[in-house]
Amino acid sequence: MAGKIDTVVICAAGLGSRLGLDMPKCLVEIGGHPLIYYLLNVLYDVPNIRMVVGFKEDLVMECVRKIRKDVVFVRNPAYTSTTNSYSLYLGSHDLQVPFLNIDGDMYISRENYEKFVDKVKLDEDLIGVTLSYTEDAVNVLLDSENRAIGFSREKISNYEWTGIAYLANIKIRKEGLYVYQELEPYLPIQSQEISCFEIDTPQDLEYLSNKIGHL
C-alpha cells in the first residue's frame, strides 16, 4: 500500500540551532549513518522526492546524492529568516498533485510509514500524530473520530503533531509562519497515530541514538 505515495517534499533547510552541532540535522550521524539515510531508505519506492535545502546546502546535497541520485533539490536562500512553512511553500507551490510532507530531521520506521500511508485516501488530507514525548511540541486535540480539531503550544491533549502530513487539498502560503498554522483553517483533518522521532535537542539525539543502537 505504501506505493500510493508518488511525491514527497522533505524540508531540511534549517540551522538546527537548538542541537548545537553547527550542521544540518539531517546529516547528524546515528548508528553509523546520517539521519537522512534512514528516511530515504524508508521512502525507497516513492518516485518523486523533493528536498528543500539551505544551511550548508552543498554538504546536504553531496550526502543525499550518495544515497539517492534522483532527488530534486529546491533552495531556500532565506533559511536564516524563514520557517519550515516557507521551505514547504518553496518545495510544493508548483505541485498539482497531492504530496507527503516530512521533515529531514525525522526518524520513522518503514512499519510506521506504512501504517500512515495505509490510512491515506488520495483526495483527503491526513496528518500524523504521536503520543507526546517532547516539551516543546505542537499539541493536537482530537475528536471522537480521531480528527484533529485544534493545535496548541499548550498541553491540550496527550498527542502531538509529528510534522508529517499528506496534503491533497491544502496549499501552503508563501507568507505562512508555521505549517500547523497553515493547516488550522482546514480543520478538522483526519489523523493517524504513529511512532516517530524528531531531533531538535541533544536529549533527542541521545534518545534516538540509543534506540537505533538497539534495533
C-alpha positions as CSV (number, residue, x, y, z in Angstrom):
1,M,0.0,0.0,0.0
2,A,2.9,2.4,0.6
3,G,3.3,2.7,-3.2
4,K,0.3,5.0,-3.3
5,I,2.6,8.0,-2.4
6,D,4.1,9.4,-5.6
7,T,5.6,12.7,-4.3
8,V,7.3,13.6,-1.1
9,V,8.7,17.0,0.0
10,I,11.4,16.9,2.6
11,C,12.2,20.1,4.4
12,A,15.8,20.3,5.5
13,A,16.9,23.9,5.2
14,G,17.1,25.0,8.8
15,L,20.0,25.8,11.1
16,G,19.2,23.3,13.8
17,S,20.5,25.7,16.3
18,R,19.0,24.0,19.4
19,L,21.0,20.9,18.6
20,G,24.2,23.0,18.8
21,L,26.3,20.9,16.4
22,D,26.7,23.5,13.6
23,M,25.5,21.1,11.0
24,P,22.1,20.3,9.3
25,K,20.2,18.0,11.5
26,C,19.6,15.6,8.6
27,L,23.4,15.0,8.5
28,V,23.8,14.1,12.1
29,E,25.3,10.6,12.3
30,I,23.3,7.9,14.2
31,G,24.1,4.3,14.2
32,G,26.9,4.8,11.6
33,H,24.7,6.7,9.1
34,P,23.5,10.2,8.6
35,L,19.8,10.6,9.7
36,I,18.7,11.3,6.1
37,Y,19.9,7.8,5.1
38,Y,17.2,6.2,7.2
39,L,14.5,8.5,5.8
40,L,15.5,8.0,2.2
41,N,15.6,4.2,2.7
42,V,12.0,4.3,4.1
43,L,11.0,6.3,1.0
44,Y,12.7,3.9,-1.4
45,D,9.6,3.3,-3.5
46,V,8.5,7.0,-3.8
47,P,9.3,8.0,-7.4
48,N,9.4,11.8,-6.9
49,I,11.3,13.3,-3.9
50,R,12.0,17.0,-3.5
51,M,14.3,18.2,-0.8
52,V,14.4,21.8,0.4
53,V,17.9,22.8,1.4
54,G,19.5,25.9,2.8
55,F,22.0,25.7,5.7
56,K,25.2,24.1,4.4
57,E,23.3,23.0,1.3
58,D,26.3,21.7,-0.6
59,L,27.1,19.2,2.2
60,V,23.4,18.1,2.3
61,M,23.2,17.6,-1.5
62,E,26.5,15.8,-1.6
63,C,25.4,13.4,1.1
64,V,21.9,12.8,-0.4
65,R,23.3,12.1,-3.9
66,K,25.4,9.3,-2.5
67,I,22.2,7.7,-1.2
68,R,19.8,8.5,-4.0
69,K,20.7,10.3,-7.2
70,D,17.3,11.4,-8.4
71,V,16.3,13.6,-5.5
72,V,15.3,17.1,-6.8
73,F,16.8,19.9,-4.7
74,V,15.0,23.2,-4.0
75,R,17.0,26.0,-2.5
76,N,15.8,28.2,0.3
77,P,18.3,31.1,0.4
78,A,16.4,32.8,3.2
79,Y,16.8,29.9,5.6
80,T,18.1,32.1,8.4
81,S,15.0,34.3,8.5
82,T,12.2,31.9,7.5
83,T,10.5,28.9,9.0
84,N,9.7,25.4,7.6
85,S,6.4,26.7,6.3
86,Y,8.3,28.8,3.8
87,S,10.5,25.9,2.9
88,L,7.4,23.8,2.3
89,Y,5.9,26.5,0.2
90,L,9.1,26.5,-2.0
91,G,9.0,22.8,-2.3
92,S,5.3,22.4,-3.1
93,H,3.8,25.6,-4.6
94,D,4.0,24.4,-8.2
95,L,2.8,20.8,-7.5
96,Q,-0.6,19.9,-9.0
97,V,-0.8,16.6,-7.2
98,P,-1.2,15.5,-3.6
99,F,2.1,15.0,-1.7
100,L,3.6,13.9,1.6
101,N,5.4,16.4,3.7
102,I,8.1,15.2,6.1
103,D,11.0,17.0,7.9
104,G,14.6,16.0,7.2
105,D,15.3,15.6,10.9
106,M,12.7,12.9,11.3
107,Y,13.3,9.2,12.1
108,I,10.4,6.9,11.2
109,S,10.5,3.2,10.7
110,R,9.2,1.6,7.5
111,E,6.5,-0.1,9.6
112,N,5.1,3.2,10.9
113,Y,5.5,4.9,7.5
114,E,3.3,2.1,6.0
115,K,0.9,2.5,8.9
116,F,0.4,6.1,8.0
117,V,0.2,5.6,4.2
118,D,-2.3,2.8,4.6
119,K,-4.7,5.4,6.1
120,V,-4.2,7.8,3.1
121,K,-7.1,8.4,0.8
122,L,-5.9,10.1,-2.3
123,D,-8.3,13.0,-2.2
124,E,-8.3,13.6,1.6
125,D,-5.8,15.4,3.9
126,L,-4.2,13.4,6.7
127,I,-1.7,14.2,9.5
128,G,0.4,12.0,11.6
129,V,0.2,12.3,15.4
130,T,2.1,10.6,18.2
131,L,1.9,10.3,21.9
132,S,3.5,13.4,23.4
133,Y,7.1,12.9,24.3
134,T,8.7,16.4,24.0
135,E,8.3,19.6,26.0
136,D,8.3,22.0,23.0
137,A,5.6,20.3,21.0
138,V,2.6,21.3,18.9
139,N,-0.1,19.5,20.7
140,V,-3.1,18.2,18.8
141,L,-6.7,17.9,20.1
142,L,-8.6,15.0,18.5
143,D,-12.3,14.4,18.4
144,S,-14.1,11.0,18.8
145,E,-13.3,10.2,15.1
146,N,-9.6,10.8,15.5
147,R,-9.8,14.0,13.5
148,A,-7.6,16.9,14.5
149,I,-9.7,19.8,15.7
150,G,-7.1,22.0,17.3
151,F,-3.4,22.8,17.6
152,S,-1.7,24.4,20.5
153,R,1.6,25.0,22.1
154,E,-0.2,24.4,25.4
155,K,-0.9,20.9,26.7
156,I,-4.4,20.3,25.4
157,S,-4.1,16.5,24.8
158,N,-1.8,13.5,25.0
159,Y,-0.9,13.8,21.4
160,E,1.5,16.0,19.4
161,W,1.8,16.6,15.7
162,T,4.7,14.8,14.1
163,G,5.2,17.2,11.2
164,I,4.1,14.5,8.8
165,A,1.2,15.4,6.6
166,Y,-0.4,14.1,3.4
167,L,-1.8,17.2,1.7
168,A,-4.4,16.7,-1.0
169,N,-6.4,19.9,-0.7
170,I,-4.2,22.3,1.2
171,K,-1.9,24.8,-0.4
172,I,0.9,26.3,1.8
173,R,1.1,30.0,1.5
174,K,4.3,31.9,0.9
175,E,3.7,34.2,3.9
176,G,2.8,31.4,6.3
177,L,4.6,31.2,9.7
178,Y,4.4,27.6,10.8
179,V,3.0,24.6,8.9
180,Y,0.5,23.7,11.6
181,Q,-0.9,27.3,11.4
182,E,-1.4,26.8,7.7
183,L,-3.4,23.7,8.4
184,E,-5.7,25.3,11.0
185,P,-8.2,26.9,8.5
186,Y,-8.8,23.4,7.1
187,L,-9.7,21.7,10.4
188,P,-11.0,19.1,11.1
189,I,-8.3,17.0,9.5
190,Q,-8.2,13.2,9.8
191,S,-5.2,11.9,11.8
192,Q,-3.3,8.7,12.1
193,E,-1.3,7.7,15.2
194,I,2.2,6.6,14.5
195,S,5.5,6.4,16.3
196,C,8.4,8.6,15.0
197,F,11.1,10.8,16.4
198,E,12.3,14.3,15.6
199,I,15.7,15.6,16.6
200,D,15.7,19.1,18.0
201,T,17.9,18.9,21.1
202,P,20.9,17.0,22.4
203,Q,18.5,15.0,24.5
204,D,16.5,14.0,21.4
205,L,19.7,12.9,19.7
206,E,20.8,10.8,22.7
207,Y,17.4,9.1,22.9
208,L,17.3,8.2,19.2
209,S,21.0,7.1,19.2
210,N,20.2,4.7,22.0
211,K,17.0,3.5,20.3
212,I,18.7,2.8,16.9
213,G,21.5,1.1,18.7
214,H,19.1,-1.5,20.0
215,L,17.3,-2.1,16.7
